[in-house]
C-alpha cells in the first residue's frame, strides 16, 4: 500500500465532503440532534405520578396517611375528588393515574386494633409503570403501618419509639445502589445513546458519501487509475473515520455537560475503544455502499440494519442478560452490544481494559472481518 496514494484519495474524498455544505452540516448536526432528542425523550423514571383522593374519614390519621403520598417525590397531588364519579372522570381523561379512597371510620378502626382496607385505583394503560407505582404505594403503606405498630408497642410496653421500631422490624434492610447512585435513567440511557447515535450516523454518512460517487459517475476515474483496491478503500474511509471520531468527542461532551452523566473511567481508554467501534460502523457503511447503486437504497438499508438490531439486541432498552437464549445469540452478532458495555463501563463503573478487553477484542475482530469482506467484494472493474 502506497501512503501517498492513500492520502491523495482521502484528500479528494474530504474535499468532496466539505464541498457539499448540507452533507457536511448533517455529518455533525445529526448526531448532536439525535442524542438531544432521544436523551430527553427516552426517560424511564417513574416519578410525579398524578393522584387524587377521596377521604371519607376526614380525621387526623387519615390526613396523615394521605400526606405521606403528597410529600413523596414519586407522586403529584392533584386535589380531593368529590365522589367516585369524579374520580372515574379524572382517570378516564388521564388527568390522574392513581386514586386513593380512604374509608369511613379509618382512624376509629385502627385505634381499636382492627384492620382497614384503603382502596387504590391504578391506571393500567402502561403495565410496567403501573407495577412500579404499585411498589411505591406498597412501600408507603407499609411504612405507615409500621409506624402505627411501633407507636402501639411503645405505648403498651413503655419503651422508646426507637426500641419499639427495632421490635417491629427485627430484620433491617440496607440498600445501596452501585454505579448509578441516584438511580437516574438518564445516567444509564445517555451513554447507550452515544452508541446508538454512532451506530446510526457513521454507516449512514459513509454509505451515502460513497454511493454518491457511483451516481455521479466519478468512481470510473478510480477504475482507470493505478490506485489499488486496498488504497482506494483506506483512502475513502479515512475522512468518515475522522468525522466520526470528532463526533465521539462531541457526544462525550454532551453526555457529561448537558445530561450531567458522571464519567468515572479513563477517557484515553474510552476514546481508543471508540476507534474500533468507528472502524466497525464505517465498515458497515462501506459494505452497504458496495451492494447498492443509489443513495435512497443506501439510506433505507442502513436505517434498517442499524436501527432494529441496535434497539433490540444492544442492551439499549433491555439488558442482554434478560433476553431469551436466541435473542442473546443474535445480540453477539452485532457490534453495538460490545460498545454498549464499553460506554456504560467507562461512564458509570469506571472500569478499563482489564475488565472490558473481551468487548474491545470483539470489536477488533468485527472491524477486521468487515475490512476483509469489503476488500473481497470491491473490484476496480464494474460487473457486466
FIPAVEX-919308 format. One record per atom (N, C-alpha, C): residue in one letter; y, x, z. Coordinates in steps of 0.05 Angstrom, whole numbers, plus 32768, in hexadecimal, padded with zeros to 4 digits. Layout:
BEGIN
aYXZ ...
***
This chain:
BEGIN
x7FE880118000 x800080008000 x801980118000 x802B800B7FEE x8044801A7FEC x805A800C7FFC x8065801B8010 x8079800F8022 x809280078013 x809980187FFF x80B280137FF0 x80B07FF97FE0 x80987FF47FD4 x80957FDB7FC5 x80947FC37FD8 x80877FC67FEF x80877FB08003 x80A47FA9800B x80B47FBE8011 x80D07FB98019 x80DF7FAB8003 x80DA7FB37FEA x80E87FA77FD3 x80E17F897FD1 x80C87F827FD4 x80BF7F667FD3 x80CB7F577FEB x80CB7F638002 x80D67F56801A x80F47F518017 x81037F65800D x81207F618009 x81267F4C7FF5 x81157F4B7FE0 x81197F367FCB x81157F1A7FD8 x80FF7F187FE8 x80F97EFE7FF5 x810F7EF78009 x811A7F0B8017 x812F7F05802A x81487EFC801C x814F7F088005 x81667EFF7FF6 x81637EE27FEC x814A7EDC7FE3 x81447EC17FDA x81487EAD7FF0 x813F7EB58008 x81417EA3801F x815D7E9F8028 x816D7EB4802A x81887EB28034 x819B7EA6801F x81937EA78006 x81A37E9C7FF1 x81A47E7D7FF3 x818E7E717FFB x818C7E547FFF x81967E4E801B x81B07E46801E x81BC7E428038 x81AD7E2C8048 x81A57E17803A x81977E018047 x817D7E0A8053 x816D7E198043 x81537E23804C x81577E368063 x816B7E478062 x81707E5A8078 x81797E4B8091 x81897E37808E x81927E2880A5 x817A7E1A80B2 x81697E0E80A2 x81527E0080AD x813F7E1380BB x813E7E2C80B1 x812B7E4080BD x81327E4480DB x814B7E4280E2 x81537E4680FE x81597E2C810D x81637E1880FE x816B7DFF810B x81537DEE8112 x813F7DED8100 x81287DDB8105 x81197DE2811F x81127DFB8124 x81057E01813E x81157DF98156 x812F7DFF8155 x81407DF8816C x81427DDA816F x81447DCC8159 x81467DAE815A x812C7DA28165 x81157DAC815B x80FB7DA18164 x80F77DA68182 x80FD7DBE818B x80F97DC481A8 x810C7DB281B9 x81257DAE81B0 x81377D9D81BF x812D7D8081C0 x81267D7681A8 x811D7D5981A7 x81037D5581B7 x80EF7D6681B2 x80D67D6281C0 x80D87D6981DE x80E87D7E81E4 x80EB7D868200 x80F77D708211 x810B7D628207 x81177D4C8216 x81077D328213 x80F97D2F81FD x80EA7D1681F7 x80CF7D148204 x80C17D2B8206 x80A67D2A8211 x80A77D2F822F x80B17D1C823E x80B37D1E825B x809C7D0E8267 x808A7D1C8276 x80727D0F8281 x80767D07829F x808D7D0E82AA x80917D0782C7 x80937CE982CA x80877CDF82DF x80897CC282E6 x809A7CC082FE x80B47CBB82FA x80C77CB98310 x80DA7CA2830A x80E97C9A831F x80FD7C84831D x80F17C6B8311 x80DA7C63831B x80CC7C4A8312 x80DD7C33831D x80E77C22830B x80F77C0B8315 x80E67BF78323 x80F07BED833A x80E07BD98349 x80F37BC58356 x80E87BAD835B x80F77B988369 x80E57B8E8380 x80F17B7F8393 x80E47B7783AB x80E87B5A83B1 x80D37B4D83BB x80D67B3383C9 x80CD7B3783E6 x80E07B3483F8 x80DA7B388414 x80DA7B1D8422 x80C27B128427 x80C07AF88433 x80C47AFA8452 x80C37B12845D x80C37B15847A x80E07B1A8484 x80EF7B2B8476 x810B7B30847D x810D7B3A849A x80FD7B4D84A2 x80FE7B5884BD x81047B7684BB x81087B8284D2 x810D7B9F84D3 x80F67BAF84C7 x80DE7BA784CD x80C67BB684C4 x80C27BB284A6 x80C77B9B849B x80C47B97847E x80D97BA6846F x80F17BA7847A x81077BB6846D x81017BD4846E x80F57BDD8484 x80ED7BF98486 x80D87C008471 x80C57BED846D x80B07BF28459 x80BC7BF5843D x80CE7BE28436 x80DB7BE3841B x80EC7BFC8418 x80F97C04842E x810C7C1B842D x80FD7C358425 x80E47C36842D x80D47C4E8425 x80D27C518407 x80D07C3B83F9 x80CF7C3C83DC x80EB7C4283D1 x81007C3783DD x811B7C3B83D3 x81247C5883D6 x811B7C6683EA x81247C8183EE x81127C9583DF x80FC7C8C83D3 x80EB7C9E83C4 x80F77CA483A8 x80F57CBD83A0 x80FF7CC48385 x80EE7CB9836E x80D67CAF8376 x80C47CA58361 x80CA7C88835A x80DA7C7A836A x80E07C5E8365 x80FF7C5A8364 x81067C468354 x81237C408352 x81267C228358 x81347C1D836E x81377C018378 x814A7BF18366 x81417BDA835D x81517BC9834B x81597BAE8358 x81557BAC8372 x815E7B948380 x81477B82838A x814F7B6D8399 x813C7B5A83A3 x813B7B42838F x81237B38838A x81207B218379 x811F7B08838A x81287AF2837D x81297AD8838C x810D7ACD8391 x80FC7ACD837C x80E27AC1837E x80CF7ACF836A x80B67AC58369 x80A27AD18357 x80AA7ACD8339 x80B77AB78333 x80BF7AB28318 x80D47AC7830F x80E67ACE8321 x80FA7AE3831C x80EC7AFE8317 x80D87B048328 x80CA7B1D8325 x80BB7B1E830A x80AF7B088303 x80A07B0782EA x80B37B0B82D2 x80CB7B0082D4 x80DE7B0482BE x80E67B2282BC x80EB7B2F82D3 x80F37B4B82D3 x80DD7B5D82C8 x80C47B5782CF x80AD7B6682C4 x80A97B6282A6 x80AC7B49829E x80A97B438281 x80BE7B508270 x80D77B51827A x80ED7B5E826B x80EE7B7C8270 x80DA7B87827E x80D87BA48283 x80F07BAF8292 x80FE7B9D82A1 x81147BA782B1 x81097BB582CB x80F17BAD82D3 x80E47BBB82E9 x80C77BC082E0 x80B97BD382ED x809D7BD982E7 x808C7BD582FF x80987BD18316 x80897BCD832F x80977BB88340 x80877BA8834E x80937B948360 x80847B94837A x80937B928390 x80887B9183AB x808C7B7583B6 x80777B6883C1 x807A7B4E83CD x80707B5083EA x80847B5183FD x807D7B538419 x80787B378424 x80617B328431 x805B7B16843A x806A7B0E8452 x80697AF58458 x80757AEB8471 x80657AF58489 x80717AF784A0 x80657B0084BA x805B7B1D84B7 x80687B2C84A6 x80607B4984A2 x80627B5884BC x80797B5684C9 x807E7B6584E2 x806D7B5984F9 x806B7B3F84FA x805D7B328510 x803F7B39850F x80337B3984F7 x80177B3F84F6 x80117B5C84FC x80227B6E84F1 x801E7B8B84F6 x80227B918514 x80357B858520 x803A7B89853D x80237B7F854D x80157B6B8543 x7FFE7B5F8552 x7FE47B6D854B x7FE57B82853B x7FCD7B918535 x7FBD7B85851E x7FC87B72850F x7FBA7B6684F9 x7FC07B7584DF x7FAD7B7484CC x7FB17B8084B2 x7FC37B6E84A0 x7FD37B7B848F x7FE57B6C847E x7FE27B768461 x7FE37B64844E x7FE07B6B8432 x7FFB7B688424 x80057B7E8419 x801E7B7D8409 x80167B7C83EC x80207B6983DD x80197B6683C1 x802A7B7983B0 x801C7B88839E x802A7B9A838C x80247B91836F x80397B8E835F x80357B878343 x803D7BA08333 x802B7BA98321 x80317BC18311 x802F7BBA82F3 x80427BC482E4 x80427BC182C7 x802D7BD482BC x80187BC982B0 x80027BDA82A7 x80047BE18289 x801C7BDF827E x801F7BE58261 x80177C02825B x801F7C14826D x80187C308269 x80057C388280 x7FEB7C388279 x7FD67C3C828F x7FDA7C56829F x7FE07C6C8292 x7FE27C8582A0 x7FF97C8482B4 x80107C7B82AB x80277C7982BD x80227C6582D3 x80137C4F82CD x800D7C3B82E1 x7FFB7C4782F7 x7FE77C5782EF x7FD67C638303 x7FE57C768315 x7FF87C858309 x80097C988319 x801A7C88832C x80267C728323 x80377C628334 x80267C56834B x800E7C4E8345 x7FFC7C43835A x7FF77C598370 x7FF37C728367 x7FEF7C87837A x80087C8B838C x80207C898381 x80387C8B8391 x80397C7483A6 x80327C5C839D x80337C4583AF x801F7C4883C6 x80077C5183BF x7FF27C5583D4 x7FFC7C6A83E8 x80087C7F83DF x80117C9483F1 x80277C8A8404 x803A7C7A83F9 x80507C6F840A x80447C5B841E x80327C4A8415 x80267C368426 x80167C44843C x80077C598436 x7FF77C67844A x80097C74845E x801F7C808455 x80317C8D8468 x803D7C78847B x80447C618471 x804F7C4C8482 x803A7C438497 x80217C3F848D x800B7C3684A0 x80067C4B84B5 x80057C6584AD x80007C7A84C1 x80177C7B84D6 x802F7C7684CD x80467C7684DF x80437C6084F4 x80397C4984EB x80357C3384FE x801F7C398512 x80097C458508 x7FF37C4B851A x7FFB7C61852E x800A7C758524 x80147C8A8536 x80267C7F854C x80377C6C8544 x80497C608559 x80387C50856D x80237C438564 x80127C338576 x80037C468589 x7FF77C5B857E x7FE97C6E858F x7FFB7C7B85A3 x80137C83859A x80267C8F85AC x802E7C7C85C3 x80317C6385BC x803A7C4F85D0 x80247C4985E4 x800C7C4685DA x7FF67C3D85EC x7FEA7C5485FC x7FEA7C6D85F2 x7FDE7C848600 x7FF47C94860F x800D7C8F860A x80227C9D8617 x80247CBA860E x801E7CBF85F5 x80217CDB85EA x80387CDB85D6 x80407CF385CE x80577CF685BB x804E7CEC859F x80627CE7858E x805C7CDE8573 x804D7CF48563 x80547D0E8569 x80467D23855B x80287D248562 x80227D21857C x80067D218584 x7FF87D088579 x80067CF2857A x7FFA7CD9856E x7FF57CDD8550 x80077CEA8542 x80047CEF8526 x7FEC7D008520 x7FE87D158531 x7FD07D26852D x7FB77D178533 x7FB77D048546 x7FA07CF4854C x7F997CE18535 x7FAE7CD68528 x7FAA7CC48512 x7FA07CD384F9 x7FAB7CEB84F6 x7FA47CFB84DE x7F967D1584E8 x7F7C7D1384EF x7F6E7D2B84F9 x7F6B7D4084E4 x7F6A7D3884CA x7F677D4C84B4 x7F817D4B84A5 x7F917D6084A8 x7FAA7D628499 x7FA67D70847E x7FB57D68846B x7FB27D748450 x7FCD7D828448 x7FCA7D9B8441 x7FE27DAA8437 x7FDE7DB0841A x7FEF7DA6840A x7FED7DAA83EC x80037DBD83E3 x7FFB7DD183D4 x800E7DE483C8 x800A7DE383AA x801F7DE0839B x801E7DE0837E x80247DFD8374 x80117E088366 x80147E23835C x801E7E23833F x802E7E378338 x80387E3C831D x804E7E288314 x804B7E0F831B x80607DFB8315 x80677DED832F x80767DFC8340 x80797DF3835C x80877DD8835E x80987DD1834B x80A67DB7834C x80987DA2833C x80807DA88331 x806F7D958322 x80817D87830D x80907D9682FE x80A17D8B82E9 x80937D8D82CF x80917D7782C1 x80837D7782A7 x80917D898293 x80AB7D8C8294 x80BA7D9D8281 x80B17DBA8283 x80AB7DC3829C x80A27DDE829F x80887DE38290 x80777DCF828E x805E7DD28280 x80607DCC8262 x80717DB8825C x80737DB08240 x80837DC3822E x809A7DCC8238 x80AC7DDC8227 x809E7DF6821D x80907E06822F x80837E1D8224 x806E7E16820E x80607E008212 x804D7DF781FD x805C7DEE81E4 x80747DE381E8 x80837DDB81D0 x808D7DF381C0 x80917E0A81CE x80977E2281BF x80817E2881AB x80687E2681B5 x80517E2981A3 x80517E14818C x80567DFB8194 x80567DE58180 x806B7DEA816A x80837DF28172 x80997DF68160 x80927E0D814C x80887E238157 x80817E3A8146 x806A7E338134 x80577E23813E x80407E1B812E x80487E0A8116 x805E7DFC8119 x80687DEA8104 x807B7DF880F1 x808E7E0780FD x80A47E1280ED x809B7E2A80DC x808C7E3C80E8 x80867E5580DA x80757E5180C1 x805F7E4280C2 x80507E3D80A9 x805F7E2C8095 x80707E1A809F x807F7E09808C x80937E1A807C x80A27E2B8089 x80B57E3C807B x80A77E4F8068 x80917E5A8071 x80837E6D8060 x80787E608047 x806B7E49804B x805F7E3A8034 x80757E318020 x808A7E26802A x809F7E1C8019 x80AD7E33800A x80B17E498018 x80BE7E60800B x80AE7E6C7FF4 x80947E6D7FF8 x80837E797FE3 x807D7E667FCC x80797E4C7FD3 x80747E397FBD x808C7E357FAC x80A47E377FB9 x80BD7E357FA9 x80BD7E497F92 x80B27E607F97 x80B27E757F82 x809F7E6D7F6B x80897E5E7F73 x80777E547F5E x80867E3F7F4D x80957E2E7F5A x80A27E187F4B x80B87E237F38 x80C67E387F41 x80DB7E437F30 x80D07E567F1A x80B77E5E7F1E x80AA7E707F0A x80B07E8D7F0E x80C07E947F23 x80C67EB17F27 x80AE7EC17F30 x80997EB37F39 x80817EC27F42 x80747ED17F2B x80797EC87F12 x806D7ED57EFB x80777EF27EF8 x808F7EF77F04 x80997F137F03 x80867F257F14 x807B7F1A7F29 x80687F297F39 x804E7F2F7F2A x80467F1B7F1B x802D7F1E7F0D x802E7F357EF9 x80467F3A7EEE x80487F507EDA x80517F6A7EE6 x80567F6B7F01 x805F7F837F0D x80487F957F17 x804F7FAC7F21 x803B7FBF7F2B x80357FBB7F48 x80427FA77F55 x803D7FA27F72 x80207F987F76 x80127FA47F89 x7FF77F9B7F8E x7FF77F817F9E x7FDF7F757FA0 x7FDD7F5C7FAF x7FE57F5F7FCC x7FDB7F747FD9 x7FE17F787FF5 x7FFF7F7D7FF9 x800B7F8C7FE7 x80287F927FEA x80387F787FE6 x80307F687FD3 x803E7F4F7FCE x803C7F3C7FE6 x80247F397FF1 x80217F278008 x80307F318020 x802F7F4B8025 x803D7F56803C x805B7F538039 x80657F598021 x80827F57801C x808C7F3A801E x807B7F278015 x80837F0B8016 x80837F018033 x80717F0A8044 x806F7EFF805F x80847F0B8072 x808C7F24806D x809E7F318080 x80B87F218087 x80C67F168073 x80DF7F07807A x80D97EEF808C x80C37EE18087 x80BC7EC98097 x80B27ED180B2 x80A57EE880B4 x809D7EF280CF x80B67EF980DF x80CA7F0680D1 x80E27F0D80DF x80F17EF480E9 x80F37EE080D8 x81017EC780E0 x80F27EBA80F7 x80D87EB980F6 x80C87EAC810B x80CB7EBC8126 x80CC7ED68125 x80D07EE6813D x80EB7EE18149 x81007EDE8138 x811A7ED78143 x81197EBB8150 x810A7EA98144 x81077E8E8150 x80F87E90816B x80E57EA2816E x80D77EA58188 x80EC7EAC819E x80FE7EBF8198 x81127EC681AC x81257EAE81B2 x812D7E9F819D x813F7E8981A0 x81317E7381B1 x81187E6D81AB x810A7E5881BA x81057E6081D7 x81007E7A81DC x80FD7E8481F7 x81177E808207 x812E7E8681FA x81487E828208 x814D7E65820E x81467E5381FB x814A7E3681FF x81387E2D8216 x811F7E368217 x810D7E2D822D x81187E368248 x81237E4E824A x812C7E598264 x81477E4E826B x815A7E4D8258 x81767E46825E x817B7E28825C x816F7E1B8248 x81757DFE8244 x81637DED8255 x81497DF48257 x81367DE38266 x812F7DEE8281 x813B7E058288 x81377E1182A3 x811A7E1682AA x810A7E1E8296 x80EE7E25829B x80ED7E4282A5 x80E17E4682BD x80E07E6282C7 x80CD7E7382B5 x80D67E8C82B1 x80C57E9F82A2 x80BD7EB482B6 x80A37EB582BD x80997EC782D2 x808A7EDF82C7 x80857EE082AD x80757EF682A2 x80867F0C8295 x80797F1C8285 x80867F328277 x808F7F29825C x80A97F2C8257 x80B47F24823D x80A87F358226 x80A47F4F822C x80997F618218 x807D7F588210 x806C7F508223 x80517F46821C x80537F2C820D x80657F198217 x80687EFF8209 x80707F0381EC x80837F1581E8 x808D7F1881CC x80787F2681BB x806A7F3981C6 x80557F4781B7 x803F7F3481B0 x80367F2381C3 x80217F1081BD x802B7EFC81A8 x80457EF581A9 x80507EE28195 x804E7EED8179 x804F7F088176 x804D7F14815B x80327F0C814E x801C7F0D815E x80027F058153 x80027EE8814B x800F7ED7815C x800F7EBA8155 x801F7EB5813C x80357EC48139 x80467EC18121 x80367ECA8108 x80277EDF810B x80167EE880F5 x80027ED280ED x7FF87EC48101 x7FE67EAD80FB x7FF47E9780ED x800B7E8E80F7 x80197E7780EC x80247E7D80D0 x802F7E9580CC x80397E9B80B1 x80217E9F809E x800A7EA980A9 x7FF27EAB8098 x7FE97E90808F x7FEA7E7C80A1 x7FE37E608099 x7FF57E568083 x800F7E5C8086 x80227E548071 x801D7E618057 x80157E7B8058 x800F7E8A803F x7FF67E7F8032 x7FE27E788043 x7FC97E6C8038 x7FCF7E52802A x7FDF7E418036 x7FE67E27802A x7FF57E2B800F x80077E3F800F x80177E447FF7 x80057E4D7FDF x7FEE7E597FE6 x7FDD7E627FD0 x7FCC7E4B7FC5 x7FCA7E357FD5 x7FB87E1F7FCD x7FC77E097FBF x7FE17E077FC1 x7FF07DF17FB6 x80057DFC7FA2 x80107DE97F91 x80227DF17F7C x803E7DE67F80 x80427DD37F92 x805C7DC77F96 x80647DC87FB3 x807F7DC87FB8 x80897DC97FD3 x80827DAF7FE3 x80817D987FD5 x807A7D807FE2 x805D7D817FED x804B7D8B7FDC x802F7D8E7FE5 x802D7DA27FFD x803D7DB77FFB x803D7DCB8011 x80477DBF802B x805C7DAE8028 x80687DA18040 x80547D8E804D x80477D7E803D x80347D6A8048 x801C7D788056 x80107D8B8047 x7FF87D988052 x7FFF7DA8806B x80167DB5806B x801E7DC48083 x80227DB2809B x80307D9C8097 x80357D8980AD x801B7D7F80B8 x80087D7780A6 x7FEF7D6C80B0 x7FDE7D8280BF x7FDC7D9980B3 x7FCC7DAE80BF x7FD87DB980D9 x7FF27DB880DB x80007DC380F2 x80027DAF8109 x80097D978103 x800F7D848118 x7FF67D798126 x7FE37D6F8116 x7FCC7D628123 x7FBB7D748135 x7FB27D8B812B x7FA27D9C813E x7FB37DA68155 x7FCC7DAB8150 x7FDD7DB58166 x7FE07DA0817C x7FE57D878175 x7FE87D73818A x7FCD7D6D8198 x7FB77D6C8188 x7F9E7D638193 x7F8F7D7981A2 x7F907D918198 x7F7D7DA681A2 x7F8A7DBF81AE x7FA47DC081B0 x7FB17DD881BA x7FB57DD981D7 x7FB17DC281E5 x7FB87DC08201 x7FD57DB88206 x7FE27DAF81F0 x7FFE7DA781F3 x80017D8F8205 x7FF07D7A8202 x7FF27D628212 x7FDB7D5F8226 x7FC37D68821D x7FAB7D66822E x7F9F7D818231 x7F987D8A824A x7F8B7DA4824D x7F717DA5823C x7F6D7DBC8230 x7F557DBF821F x7F3C7DBB822F x7F3C7DC38249 x7F257DC0825A x7F1D7DA3825E x7F317D91825B x7F2B7D74825F x7F217D678245 x7F217D75822F x7F187D698216 x7EF97D678216 x7EEF7D578203 x7ED27D568200 x7EC77D7081F5 x7EAC7D7381F5 x7EA17D8C81EC x7EA87D9281CE x7EA67D7D81BE x7EAD7D8081A1 x7ECA7D87819D x7EDB7D7A81AD x7EF87D8081AA x7EFF7D9C81B4 x7EF17DA581C9 x7EF67DC081D2 x7EED7DD581BD x7ED87DCF81AF x7ECF7DE1819A x7EE47DE28184 x7EEE7DCB817C x7F037DCB8167 x7F1C7DD98171 x7F237DD7818A x7F3B7DE48195 x7F3A7E028191 x7F227E0E8192 x7F1F7E2B818F x7F227E338172 x7F237E20815F x7F257E278143 x7F427E29813A x7F557E23814C x7F727E248145 x7F817E388157 x7F947E47814C x7FA17E5B815D x7FB47E4F8172 x7FBB7E36816F x7FCE7E2A8182 x7FC47E2B819F x7FAA7E2681A3 x7FA07E2681BF x7FA47E4181CC x7F9F7E5681BE x7FA17E7181CA x7FBE7E7881D1 x7FD07E7081BF x7FED7E7681C4 x7FF87E6581DB x7FED7E4C81DD x7FF67E3B81F4 x7FEE7E48820E x7FD67E54820F x7FCF7E628228 x7FE27E79822D x7FEA7E878218 x7FFC7E9E821B x80177E968225 x80237E818218 x803F7E7A8220 x803F7E6E823D x802B7E5C8243 x802B7E51825E x80247E668273 x80127E79826C x800C7E8E827E x80247EA08283 x80337EA6826E x804B7EB88271 x80617EA9827F x80667E908279 x807C7E828285 x80767E7B82A2 x80607E6E82A7 x805B7E6282C2 x804A7E7382D5 x80377E8282CA x80247E9182DC x802C7EAE82DE x803C7EB882CC x80447ED482CE x802E7EE782C8 x80197EDF82B9 x80037EF182B2 x80087EFF8298 x7FFA7F148293 x7FFE7F24827C x7FE57F2A826D x7FE47F428261 x7FCD7F49824F x7FB37F4B825F x7FB47F528278 x7F9B7F558287 x7F8C7F3A828A x7F9B7F248289 x7F8E7F0A828B x7F8C7EFC8270 x7FA07F00825F x7FA27EF18246 x7F987F01822E x7F8B7F188232 x7F827F27821B x7F6E7F188209 x7F5D7F078214 x7F4B7EF88201 x7F5B7EE781ED x7F717EDA81F6 x7F817ECA81E5 x7F907EDB81D0 x7F9A7EF281D9 x7FA77F0481C6 x7F937F0E81B1 x7F7B7F1581BA x7F667F1F81A7 x7F5F7F098193 x7F5D7EF0819D x7F567EDA818B x7F6C7ED78175 x7F857ED9817D x7F9B7ED6816A x7F9A7EED8155 x7F947F05815F x7F927F1C814D x7F7B7F188138 x7F657F0D8141 x7F4E7F07812F x7F567EF1811B x7F647EDC8124 x7F6E7EC88112 x7F807ED480FD x7F937EE58106 x7FA67EF080F3 x7F987F0280DE x7F857F1280E7 x7F767F2380D4 x7F667F1280C0 x7F597EFC80CB x7F497EEB80B9 x7F5A7EDE80A4 x7F727ED480AD x7F847EC68099 x7F8E7EDA8084 x7F937EF3808D x7F9C7F07807A x7F867F0D8065 x7F6E7F0F806E x7F587F15805B x7F537EFE8048 x7F557EE58053 x7F507ECE8041 x7F667ECC802C x7F807ECF8034 x7F957ECD8021 x7F947EE4800D x7F8C7EFB8016 x7F8A7F128003 x7F747F0D7FEE x7F5E7F007FF7 x7F497EFA7FE4 x7F517EE47FD1 x7F607ED17FDA x7F687EBA7FC9 x7F7E7EC17FB6 x7F907ED37FBD x7FA77ED97FAC x7F9F7EEA7F94 x7FA87EE37F7D x7FA37EF37F65 x7FBD7EF67F55 x7FC07F0C7F49 x7FD97F117F39 x7FD67F057F1D x7FC07EF97F17 x7FBC7EEC7EFD x7FB87ECE7F02 x7FC97EBD7EF8 x7FC57EA07EFD x7FAC7E977EF0 x7F9E7E847EFE x7F857E7A7EF3 x7F8B7E687EDB x7F797E6B7EC8 x7F7C7E5B7EAF x7F777E3E7EB4 
***
